[in-house]
C-alpha cells in the first residue's frame, strides 16, 4: 500500500459542466505527481465533499497509472535546461 499526501490546487467551478475542476498533486518519495481531475457536483456542495471527490478521482487515475504527470515533466525539463546551461 502506498502512503502519500494529496494537495488540491487551482479549484474552479465550471458552471457549463456543473463540475468542479482542479489539479490534485500527490507528494510521494520526494516527487510531485499531478493529475487534472473533475468532480460533478452542484455549486452548493461543501468543500469536504468536493475535495474528497477530487482526491478519489485522482487516486483512481493514479492507481490505473493514467493522467497527466505535469510536475514530473516540468522537473525533467528544468533539469535538461540546467544541464544545457552548464555545458554551454
Secondary structure, 3 states (H helix, E strand, C coil): CCCCEEEEEEEEEECCCCEEEEEEEEEECCEEEEEEEEEECCCCCCHHHHHHHHHHHHHHHHHCCCCCCHHHHHHHHHHHHHHHHHHC
